[in-house]
C-alpha cells in the first residue's frame, strides 16, 4: 500500500540557469528549476526563487523492493561484464607471453 504525505519545498536555480527575475514570473512548470526539501541549504551558487508544497506518494513495499532488486541485478550484470573484460585481458596477455616462448618441435 502506498503512503502519501505533503512536504514544504524550496525552489532554486543554479548560476547557469537561463532564467532571470522576469522570465520566472511566466514559468508554467518545474522544468529547469531545482526543488529541494525546505530547510536544505544548497551550495552558494544557487538562488532561491520560490517555495511550495509537494504531495509525495511513496511506492508500496513490493514496488520498492522490486526496484532495489532490479538495480542490484543491473549492478551485478555490469560487474560481471567488467570482470569478464579484465579476465579476457589477462588471458590475452598470457597467450601473448606463451607465444613468445613456444618452440616448434624439430
C-alpha positions in Angstrom: 0.0 0.0 0.0 1.4 3.4 -1.0 2.0 6.1 1.6 1.2 9.8 0.7 2.1 13.0 2.5 2.7 16.6 1.9 6.1 18.4 2.4 7.3 22.0 2.1 9.9 22.7 -0.6 12.0 25.5 -1.8 12.6 26.2 -5.5 16.1 27.2 -6.7 18.0 28.0 -9.9 21.7 27.5 -10.4 24.1 30.1 -11.6 23.9 28.5 -15.0 20.2 28.9 -15.3 18.8 30.8 -18.3 16.0 32.1 -16.0 16.1 35.7 -14.7 13.7 37.5 -12.4 11.4 38.4 -15.3 11.3 35.0 -17.0 10.5 33.3 -13.7 7.3 35.3 -13.5 5.9 33.4 -16.5 7.1 29.8 -15.6 4.4 27.2 -16.1 6.2 24.0 -15.0 9.2 22.8 -12.9 11.5 22.2 -15.9 14.8 23.9 -15.4 14.0 24.5 -11.7 15.5 22.7 -8.8 13.2 21.6 -6.0 14.7 20.7 -2.6 13.2 19.9 0.8 12.6 23.0 2.7 15.5 23.7 5.1 18.1 22.2 2.8 20.8 24.8 2.1 22.4 24.2 -1.4 25.8 25.5 -2.4 26.2 29.3 -2.5 25.9 29.4 -6.3 22.2 28.6 -6.2 19.5 31.3 -5.8 16.2 30.6 -4.0 13.4 31.7 -6.3 10.3 30.2 -4.7 8.6 27.8 -2.4 5.7 25.5 -2.3 4.2 22.2 -1.1 4.5 18.9 -2.9 2.5 15.8 -2.4 4.7 12.8 -2.3 3.5 9.2 -2.8 5.9 6.6 -1.6 5.6 3.4 -3.6 4.5 0.2 -1.9 7.0 -2.1 -0.2 6.7 -4.6 -3.0 7.5 -1.9 -5.6 10.4 -0.5 -3.6 11.9 -4.0 -3.1 11.4 -4.9 -6.8 13.1 -1.6 -7.8 16.1 -2.3 -5.5 16.4 -5.9 -6.7 16.4 -4.7 -10.3 19.1 -2.1 -9.5 21.2 -4.7 -7.8 20.8 -7.1 -10.7 21.9 -4.4 -13.2 24.9 -3.7 -11.0 25.7 -7.4 -10.9 25.5 -7.7 -14.6 27.8 -4.7 -15.1 30.2 -6.1 -12.6 30.2 -9.4 -14.4 30.9 -7.7 -17.7 33.7 -5.6 -16.3 35.2 -8.8 -14.7 34.9 -10.7 -18.0 36.8 -7.8 -19.7 39.6 -7.9 -17.1 39.8 -11.7 -17.4 39.9 -11.5 -21.2 42.8 -9.0 -21.0 44.7 -11.3 -18.7 44.1 -14.4 -20.9 45.3 -12.3 -23.9 48.5 -11.3 -22.1 49.1 -14.9 -21.0 48.7 -16.1 -24.6 51.0 -13.4 -25.9 53.7 -14.3 -23.4 53.3 -18.0 -24.1 53.6 -17.5 -27.9 57.0 -15.8 -27.3 58.4 -19.0 -25.7 56.7 -21.6 -27.9 59.2 -23.6 -29.9 58.2 -25.7 -32.9 59.4 -29.3 -32.5 62.1 -30.3 -34.9 
